[in-house]
Amino acid sequence: MKIEIRHAEPEDADALQAIHADEALYTNTLQLPMPSKTLWRKRLTDIPDNMYILVAEIEGEVWGFRL
């Protein structure tokens, strides 16, 4: 199994939305549950120069992220 760490791209919006839709993830955060794919696409399109969003990808599928 090969894990690739890379910068997030707008095409990752669906995967990040699915990860954030998991109740175990958002239960104890200040984030609203189930952010939309549109919101994720906007976040990934408008990343400030001083901010990095990384994703962990296994065999072409996003499994995790780090803001």
C-alpha positions as a Markdown table, in Angstrom:
| # | Residue | x | y | z |
|---|---|---|---|---|
| 1 | Met | 0.0 | 0.0 | 0.0 |
| 2 | Lys | 1.4 | 3.4 | -1.0 |
| 3 | Ile | 0.3 | 6.5 | 0.8 |
| 4 | Glu | 0.8 | 9.8 | -1.0 |
| 5 | Ile | 0.7 | 13.2 | 0.8 |
| 6 | Arg | -0.1 | 16.1 | -1.5 |
| 7 | His | -1.6 | 19.6 | -1.6 |
| 8 | Ala | -5.4 | 19.5 | -1.8 |
| 9 | Glu | -7.0 | 20.5 | -5.0 |
| 10 | Pro | -10.6 | 21.7 | -5.8 |
| 11 | Glu | -11.3 | 18.2 | -7.3 |
| 12 | Asp | -10.9 | 16.8 | -3.7 |
| 13 | Ala | -14.1 | 18.6 | -2.6 |
| 14 | Asp | -16.3 | 15.5 | -2.8 |
| 15 | Ala | -13.9 | 13.4 | -0.7 |
| 16 | Leu | -13.4 | 16.1 | 2.0 |
| 17 | Gln | -17.1 | 16.7 | 2.2 |
| 18 | Ala | -17.7 | 13.0 | 2.7 |
| 19 | Ile | -15.0 | 12.8 | 5.4 |
| 20 | His | -16.6 | 15.8 | 7.2 |
| 21 | Ala | -20.0 | 14.3 | 7.0 |
| 22 | Asp | -18.9 | 11.6 | 9.5 |
| 23 | Glu | -20.5 | 12.4 | 12.9 |
| 24 | Ala | -17.4 | 11.1 | 14.7 |
| 25 | Leu | -15.4 | 13.9 | 13.1 |
| 26 | Tyr | -17.6 | 17.0 | 13.7 |
| 27 | Thr | -19.1 | 16.0 | 17.1 |
| 28 | Asn | -16.6 | 18.0 | 19.2 |
| 29 | Thr | -15.6 | 20.7 | 16.7 |
| 30 | Leu | -16.9 | 24.2 | 16.1 |
| 31 | Gln | -17.7 | 23.4 | 12.5 |
| 32 | Leu | -21.2 | 23.0 | 11.2 |
| 33 | Pro | -22.1 | 19.4 | 10.4 |
| 34 | Met | -22.1 | 18.3 | 6.8 |
| 35 | Pro | -20.6 | 21.3 | 4.9 |
| 36 | Ser | -21.7 | 21.2 | 1.3 |
| 37 | Lys | -19.5 | 20.2 | -1.7 |
| 38 | Thr | -19.9 | 23.7 | -2.9 |
| 39 | Leu | -18.4 | 25.1 | 0.3 |
| 40 | Trp | -15.5 | 22.7 | 0.1 |
| 41 | Arg | -14.8 | 23.5 | -3.6 |
| 42 | Lys | -14.7 | 27.2 | -2.6 |
| 43 | Arg | -12.4 | 26.6 | 0.3 |
| 44 | Leu | -10.0 | 24.6 | -2.0 |
| 45 | Thr | -10.1 | 27.2 | -4.7 |
| 46 | Asp | -9.5 | 30.2 | -2.5 |
| 47 | Ile | -6.6 | 28.9 | -0.3 |
| 48 | Pro | -4.5 | 31.8 | 1.0 |
| 49 | Asp | -0.8 | 31.8 | 0.2 |
| 50 | Asn | 0.1 | 31.3 | 3.9 |
| 51 | Met | -2.2 | 28.3 | 4.4 |
| 52 | Tyr | -1.7 | 24.6 | 3.4 |
| 53 | Ile | -4.3 | 21.9 | 3.1 |
| 54 | Leu | -2.8 | 18.5 | 2.7 |
| 55 | Val | -4.5 | 15.2 | 1.8 |
| 56 | Ala | -3.5 | 11.6 | 2.3 |
| 57 | Glu | -4.3 | 9.5 | -0.8 |
| 58 | Ile | -4.2 | 5.7 | -1.0 |
| 59 | Glu | -4.5 | 4.2 | -4.4 |
| 60 | Gly | -6.1 | 7.3 | -5.9 |
| 61 | Glu | -8.6 | 7.8 | -3.1 |
| 62 | Val | -8.4 | 10.5 | -0.4 |
| 63 | Trp | -8.5 | 9.0 | 3.1 |
| 64 | Gly | -7.5 | 11.9 | 5.3 |
| 65 | Phe | -6.5 | 15.6 | 5.4 |
| 66 | Arg | -4.7 | 18.2 | 7.5 |
| 67 | Leu | -5.5 | 21.9 | 7.5 |
